[in-house]
Amino acid sequence: MANVAETTLREIPQSPAAEGALLGSMMLDETCVDDVMEILSAEDFYRDEHRLIFEAIQTARRKAPGHVNGVIVRQKLEDTGQMEAIGGLEYLRRVIESVPGPSAWASYAQTVREKSARRKVIAEAGKMLNMAYGTEPLETITGTAGEALSQICDLDQQRSEPTTIFDALSAAYASIDREARYALDAGPVLSERIRGFVGGQMVVIAARPSHGKTSLALHLCMEGLRHRESTSGLFVSFEMEVEDMAKRMLSYESRVPYERMDKQFISKDDYGKIVDVMGYLNERYDIRFQTGNGNPYSVAAAARKLHRKKPLSFVVVDYIQRMYCPGKWGSRNDEISRVSNLLKNLALELNVPVIVLSQLNRGVESREDKHPRMSDLRESGTIEQDADIILGVVRPQVYDHKLLDDTMDIEVLKHRNGKCGMMSAMFDGPCMRVFRVAQENERWTEPAEQSA
């Protein structure tokens, strides 16, 4: 506890001298104004009077490019009634006269930026300290700390220099090369239109209950990694136990129906298939399963931990409506919006695709056309905005039992970098499998109105 007390008594990182010298340099040598404004904002200055002077310089620069000096800044402060707030004309004069040499403005700016970054670190640490003394669940505290640490690590990358065309083209080429080696292949069912999923993407699979969204997610995981070197992933479920998820994987790979995976129904032949498949799965895949209480911070913490040990190829979350976000929220939509933001941020932070399963609302049931729309997303919040790809799933046989074939219509409702449309696959419910219809029966239809 002594360390905490000592921390609270320490002086907040600041350098009024560097702040003053930088502001004076900007008023004496206007050629550095644009450079400073690219890397600093008013919030980076610790003293209020320095923030006001910096804002006056910004205003002067915007309204009269090429004309920034002490006289103009003085006029701006007087026009806005802020001259007294900075300490009067005398203080403004002292700021200008305190400059050892305006040519050293870059050094002053670096000092101001560093002190500002340190204050941001302290502010985030203070939030963690308050949470630790409070009643928040431990997983919420550790998850929030992980997110805050990621943001702090990005501080040096903010307000960077504009990218040259050479660097931009090099980055584009690297991206093309990277996307040619997708983090996760889309598998044979979707490969006609979606070749694969790349790091940073949030992919939503949306359906009503019992329409196969978990089976489709399992298909993407199993087939997407089948021929790849990196076979690690995290599958998080808030409605199944680990044993149930593992049974689904065994059923998928062995073709032994899930319902027969009970010792009183399983045959010797089925048992042999399961044993063989267990050996293959153990050797081929490194997929981790996790259950939990639906806290997104806990999911993020688990994913970060695994990713540090061995880079993940994907994260699956089943499903978003079973999640909650600690704190007080105005509505359930607001809460789901925050959960969606956190999952999208996780995809960007780890540079892996995050596949999020989502329920559709009951409005689908009352329509003649049961095919999903984006507006059917239940408690959607910002899911539509955060998602890079949204797949709407429906099995017509659920509504019409006379149909002989159990097909699965998969509609691409949103694709940031591709076309929307619908295609059909076959669904093998007993074995949790999804597979392509024979080529001559496979169909792809363009949507009447593509969603951006």
Stockholm file with secondary structure:
# STOCKHOLM 1.0

chainA/1-452         MANVAETTLREIPQSPAAEGALLGSMMLDETCVDDVMEILSAEDFYRDEHRLIFEAIQTARRKAPGHVNGVIVRQKLEDTGQMEAIGGLEYLRRVIESVPGPSAWASYAQTVREKSARRKVIAEAGKMLNMAYGTEPLETITGTAGEALSQICDLDQQRSEPTTIFDALSAAYASIDREARYALDAGPVLSERIRGFVGGQMVVIAARPSHGKTSLALHLCMEGLRHRESTSGLFVSFEMEVEDMAKRMLSYESRVPYERMDKQFISKDDYGKIVDVMGYLNERYDIRFQTGNGNPYSVAAAARKLHRKKPLSFVVVDYIQRMYCPGKWGSRNDEISRVSNLLKNLALELNVPVIVLSQLNRGVESREDKHPRMSDLRESGTIEQDADIILGVVRPQVYDHKLLDDTMDIEVLKHRNGKCGMMSAMFDGPCMRVFRVAQENERWTEPAEQSA
#=GR chainA/1-452 SS CHHHHHHHHSCCSCCHHHHHHHHHHHHHCGGGHHHHHHHCCGGGCSSHHHHHHHHHHHHHHHHSTTCCCHHHHHHHHHHTTCTGGGTHHHHHHHHHHTCSCGGGHHHHHHHHHHHHHHHHHHHHHHHHHHHHHTTCCHHHHHHHHHHHHHHHHTGGGTTCCCCCHHHHHHHHHHHHHHHTTCSEECHHHHTTTCCEECTTCEEEEEECTTSSHHHHHHHHHHHHHTTCSCCEEEEEESSSCHHHHHHHHHHHHHCCCGGGCSTTTCCHHHHHHHHHHHHHHHHHCEEEEECCSSCHHHHHHHHHHHHHHSCCSCEEEECGGGCCCSSCCSSHHHHHHHHHHHHHHHHHHHTSCEEEEEEBCGGGGGSSSCCCCGGGBTTCTTHHHHCSEEEEEECHHHHCTTCSSCEEEEEEEEETTSCCEEEEEEEEGGGTEEEECCGGGCCEECCSSCCC
#=GC SS_cons         CHHHHHHHHSCCSCCHHHHHHHHHHHHHCGGGHHHHHHHCCGGGCSSHHHHHHHHHHHHHHHHSTTCCCHHHHHHHHHHTTCTGGGTHHHHHHHHHHTCSCGGGHHHHHHHHHHHHHHHHHHHHHHHHHHHHHTTCCHHHHHHHHHHHHHHHHTGGGTTCCCCCHHHHHHHHHHHHHHHTTCSEECHHHHTTTCCEECTTCEEEEEECTTSSHHHHHHHHHHHHHTTCSCCEEEEEESSSCHHHHHHHHHHHHHCCCGGGCSTTTCCHHHHHHHHHHHHHHHHHCEEEEECCSSCHHHHHHHHHHHHHHSCCSCEEEECGGGCCCSSCCSSHHHHHHHHHHHHHHHHHHHTSCEEEEEEBCGGGGGSSSCCCCGGGBTTCTTHHHHCSEEEEEECHHHHCTTCSSCEEEEEEEEETTSCCEEEEEEEEGGGTEEEECCGGGCCEECCSSCCC
//
